[in-house]
Amino acid sequence: MDSTYPLARATDAHRRMESSTNVGKIILSAATAISQA
């Protein structure tokens, strides 16, 4: 795995992929925090 980005930074993850400097998978994390009421 090369790096992990939150979904909100998908543009940054795409730039990383296009730069061809990654050495592995680039992960987009869509996990969100669940607030407890």
Helices and strands as residue ranges (DSSP letters): E 3-6, G 7-9, H 10-18, E 26-29
